[in-house]
Amino acid sequence: MESTQQPEDDGIIRIQRLVPGQVDVVLGSHPSRQRRVQPRPYGLWLAGLIVAGCLAGLVASQVRGPKVAPLPPVEHPVAEAQTPVIDSEPAAPAAATPTTLNRTSDLMPVAATQEQPATVQPLDNCMKNGNVIDESVLNCRFGQVPRPAQTEPAKGMVSADYMADFKANAARSTARASRPYSVATVSIREWDGRNRYRAQWRVYGNSIDGDSVCENFAARSLERRECRKAAQVSFKEECRDWTKRAARNRDEESKNAEQRYCEVAATFSP
């Protein structure tokens, strides 16, 4: 009876005689030639997708930048509307506090206090045994009589001496204007040089008016001041010369000239 069980294929060639006189060759597979079952590449695809997703996420995070967390909104407290409180009953004026009264008195203008008039005394008590009503009697009867305030005398912008000289000169000029005079024109030498000035002055009778010396120059000018200095020197020289002439000639004309120049030399000031 033949066995139906198939021998195991272990890669070894076995020869089995089934029937005498026949050789049955059973071919088997060699282990070195055995085909390997190749697994399907699903795992590689899955790993590639995971790596690609990680790279894409990294690139996206670098492009967008870090996200700023939004700040929570700050809630401002709403001021509650203050409702005015109205007293149901007005406070009485007498119930005002002392502080309120003091403030009111500070704000209100204070009227000027008027002095009470002095009590009028009987006239007999003030006169006593006298018969004359003088200031002491009035003070006794009606109180102290207020005296008028003494005002300070007005002060000008110039000194008293200047004002006195000005008034004297004005009076002198007024008096001289009413008198006849003559104008003398003299060439005098400069007081500190060799130049000469053509000076004019008024002569009243036999007297030279010192205020009018060099009146042909402008008042308060340098030329007039220098001319008057030269005239002062000239008057002194003329006084010496005419004194000598008068002593020598002994005539009326020399005496008049001596008197005229010596008088102005003694009183003239530039």
C-alpha positions as CSV (number, residue, x, y, z in Angstrom):
1,M,0.0,0.0,0.0
2,E,1.5,3.3,-1.0
3,S,1.8,6.2,1.5
4,T,0.0,9.4,0.4
5,Q,2.0,11.6,2.9
6,Q,4.2,14.0,1.0
7,P,7.8,14.1,2.3
8,E,8.9,17.4,3.8
9,D,10.9,19.6,1.5
10,D,14.0,20.3,3.4
11,G,16.1,21.1,0.3
12,I,17.9,17.8,0.1
13,I,17.4,15.5,-2.9
14,R,16.3,12.2,-1.8
15,I,15.9,9.1,-4.0
16,Q,13.3,6.7,-3.0
17,R,12.6,3.5,-4.6
18,L,9.1,3.0,-4.9
19,V,9.0,0.1,-7.2
20,P,11.9,-2.2,-7.6
21,G,13.8,-1.5,-10.8
22,Q,12.6,2.1,-11.1
23,V,14.1,5.3,-9.9
24,D,11.8,8.2,-9.0
25,V,13.6,11.6,-8.7
26,V,11.9,14.1,-6.5
27,L,13.2,17.6,-7.1
28,G,13.2,19.9,-4.2
29,S,14.2,23.6,-3.7
30,H,17.7,24.4,-2.4
31,P,17.8,26.8,0.5
32,S,20.3,29.1,-1.3
33,R,17.9,29.5,-4.2
34,Q,14.8,30.1,-2.1
35,R,13.0,33.3,-3.0
36,R,12.6,35.9,-0.3
37,V,9.3,37.5,0.2
38,Q,9.8,41.4,-0.3
39,P,7.7,43.5,2.0
40,R,5.6,46.2,0.5
41,P,7.1,49.8,0.9
42,Y,4.2,51.3,2.9
43,G,6.5,52.1,5.9
44,L,8.9,54.2,3.8
45,W,6.0,56.2,2.4
46,L,4.7,56.9,5.8
47,A,8.1,57.9,7.2
48,G,8.6,60.3,4.2
49,L,5.2,61.9,4.8
50,I,6.0,62.5,8.5
51,V,9.4,64.1,7.7
52,A,7.8,66.3,5.0
53,G,5.1,67.4,7.4
54,C,7.7,68.3,10.1
55,L,9.7,70.4,7.6
56,A,6.6,72.2,6.3
57,G,5.6,73.1,9.9
58,L,9.1,74.4,10.7
59,V,9.2,76.6,7.6
60,A,5.7,78.0,8.3
61,S,6.6,78.9,11.8
62,Q,9.8,80.7,10.7
63,V,7.9,82.7,8.0
64,R,5.0,83.8,10.2
65,G,7.1,84.7,13.2
66,P,6.2,84.3,16.8
67,K,2.6,85.0,17.7
68,V,2.1,87.9,20.1
69,A,-0.3,86.9,22.8
70,P,-3.1,89.5,22.9
71,L,-3.2,91.6,26.1
72,P,-6.4,91.3,28.1
73,P,-8.5,94.5,27.7
74,V,-8.2,97.0,30.6
75,E,-11.5,97.9,32.0
76,H,-11.7,101.4,33.2
77,P,-14.1,101.9,36.1
78,V,-17.0,104.1,35.1
79,A,-17.3,107.0,37.3
80,E,-20.7,106.9,39.0
81,A,-22.7,110.0,38.4
82,Q,-23.0,111.9,41.6
83,T,-26.5,112.9,42.1
84,P,-26.9,116.1,44.1
85,V,-28.4,115.6,47.5
86,I,-31.2,118.0,48.1
87,D,-32.1,118.6,51.7
88,S,-35.8,118.2,52.3
89,E,-35.7,121.1,54.8
90,P,-33.4,124.2,54.3
91,A,-31.1,124.9,57.2
92,A,-32.0,127.8,59.4
93,P,-29.6,130.8,59.2
94,A,-29.1,130.7,62.9
95,A,-27.7,127.2,62.7
96,A,-24.7,128.3,60.7
97,T,-21.4,127.2,62.0
98,P,-18.8,129.7,63.3
99,T,-16.4,128.7,60.5
100,T,-19.0,129.7,57.9
101,L,-19.7,133.0,59.6
102,N,-16.0,133.8,59.7
103,R,-15.5,133.1,56.0
104,T,-18.5,135.2,55.1
105,S,-17.1,138.1,57.2
106,D,-13.8,137.7,55.3
107,L,-15.4,137.9,51.9
108,M,-17.9,140.7,52.6
109,P,-16.5,144.3,52.6
110,V,-16.2,145.9,56.0
111,A,-17.7,149.3,56.3
112,A,-15.4,152.0,57.6
113,T,-16.0,152.7,61.2
114,Q,-17.1,156.2,61.9
115,E,-15.9,157.8,65.1
116,Q,-18.6,158.9,67.4
117,P,-18.8,162.6,67.7
118,A,-17.5,164.0,70.9
119,T,-19.9,165.1,73.5
120,V,-20.4,168.8,73.6
121,Q,-19.4,170.3,76.9
122,P,-21.2,173.2,78.4
123,L,-19.6,176.5,77.6
124,D,-19.4,177.7,81.2
125,N,-17.4,174.6,82.2
126,C,-14.8,175.3,79.4
127,M,-14.5,179.1,79.9
128,K,-14.2,178.8,83.7
129,N,-13.6,182.3,84.9
130,G,-12.4,183.8,81.6
131,N,-14.2,185.8,79.0
132,V,-12.2,185.0,75.9
133,I,-13.2,182.2,73.6
134,D,-9.9,180.8,72.2
135,E,-8.7,177.5,70.7
136,S,-8.4,175.9,74.2
137,V,-12.1,176.7,74.9
138,L,-13.1,175.2,71.5
139,N,-11.1,172.1,72.1
140,C,-12.7,171.7,75.6
141,R,-16.2,172.2,74.3
142,F,-16.2,170.3,70.9
143,G,-13.1,168.1,71.3
144,Q,-9.7,168.3,69.6
145,V,-10.0,170.4,66.5
146,P,-8.2,168.7,63.6
147,R,-5.4,170.8,62.2
148,P,-4.8,171.0,58.4
149,A,-1.9,168.8,57.2
150,Q,1.2,170.9,56.4
151,T,2.2,170.2,52.8
152,E,5.8,170.1,51.9
153,P,7.0,173.0,49.8
154,A,7.3,172.3,46.1
155,K,10.8,171.3,45.0
156,G,12.0,172.1,41.5
157,M,14.5,170.4,39.2
158,V,17.2,173.1,39.8
159,S,19.0,174.3,42.9
160,A,17.9,177.4,44.8
161,D,21.1,179.2,43.9
162,Y,20.6,178.6,40.2
163,M,17.0,179.9,40.5
164,A,18.1,183.0,42.4
165,D,20.8,183.8,39.8
166,F,18.3,183.2,37.0
167,K,15.8,185.6,38.5
168,A,18.5,188.2,39.2
169,N,19.7,188.0,35.6
170,A,16.2,188.2,34.3
171,A,15.5,191.3,36.4
172,R,18.8,192.8,35.3
173,S,18.1,192.1,31.7
174,T,14.7,193.7,31.9
175,A,16.2,196.8,33.5
176,R,19.0,197.0,31.0
177,A,16.6,196.6,28.0
178,S,15.0,199.9,29.0
179,R,18.4,201.7,29.0
180,P,20.3,202.8,25.9
181,Y,23.5,200.9,25.1
182,S,26.1,200.7,22.5
183,V,27.7,197.6,21.0
184,A,31.5,197.3,21.0
185,T,33.3,195.0,18.5
186,V,36.9,194.2,19.6
187,S,39.5,191.7,18.2
188,I,41.0,189.8,21.1
189,R,43.8,187.3,21.1
190,E,43.2,183.6,22.1
191,W,44.0,183.0,25.7
192,D,46.3,180.0,25.1
193,G,47.4,180.7,21.5
194,R,47.9,183.2,18.7
195,N,44.5,183.0,17.0
196,R,42.1,185.9,17.5
197,Y,38.4,186.2,18.1
198,R,36.1,189.0,16.9
199,A,34.1,189.6,20.1
200,Q,31.1,191.8,20.7
201,W,29.6,193.1,23.9
202,R,27.2,195.8,25.2
203,V,28.3,199.0,26.9
204,Y,25.8,200.8,29.2
205,G,27.2,204.2,29.7
206,N,30.8,203.5,30.9
207,S,30.2,199.9,32.1
208,I,30.7,196.7,30.0
209,D,27.9,194.2,30.4
210,G,29.7,190.9,31.3
211,D,26.7,188.8,30.4
212,S,26.8,190.1,26.8
213,V,30.5,189.4,26.2
214,C,30.9,187.3,23.0
215,E,27.2,187.4,22.4
216,N,27.9,187.1,18.6
217,F,28.6,183.4,19.2
218,A,26.0,180.8,19.8
219,A,25.0,180.2,23.4
220,R,26.6,177.2,25.2
221,S,28.9,176.7,22.3
222,L,32.6,175.9,22.5
223,E,33.5,179.0,20.5
224,R,31.6,181.3,22.9
225,R,33.3,179.7,26.0
226,E,36.8,180.1,24.5
227,C,36.0,183.6,23.4
228,R,34.9,184.6,27.0
229,K,38.1,183.1,28.4
230,A,40.1,185.2,25.9
231,A,38.0,188.3,26.9
232,Q,38.9,187.7,30.6
233,V,42.6,187.8,29.8
234,S,42.1,190.9,27.5
235,F,40.2,192.8,30.2
236,K,43.0,192.3,32.7
237,E,45.6,193.5,30.2
238,E,43.6,196.5,29.2
239,C,43.1,197.4,32.9
240,R,46.9,197.5,33.5
241,D,47.5,199.4,30.3
242,W,44.9,202.1,30.9
243,T,46.0,202.5,34.5
244,K,49.4,203.4,33.3
245,R,48.0,205.8,30.6
246,A,45.7,207.5,33.1
247,A,48.6,208.1,35.5
248,R,50.7,209.4,32.7
249,N,48.1,211.5,30.7
250,R,45.8,212.5,33.5
251,D,42.9,213.1,31.1
252,E,39.2,212.3,31.4
253,E,39.2,209.7,28.5
254,S,42.0,207.7,30.0
255,K,40.3,207.7,33.5
256,N,37.0,206.5,31.9
257,A,38.8,203.7,30.0
258,E,40.7,202.7,33.2
259,Q,37.4,202.6,35.1
260,R,35.6,200.6,32.4
261,Y,38.2,197.8,32.0
262,C,39.2,197.5,35.6
263,E,35.6,197.2,36.7
264,V,34.8,194.4,34.2
265,A,38.1,192.7,35.0
266,A,37.2,192.5,38.6
267,T,33.7,191.1,38.1
268,F,33.8,189.2,34.8
269,S,33.7,185.4,34.9
270,P,33.7,183.3,31.7
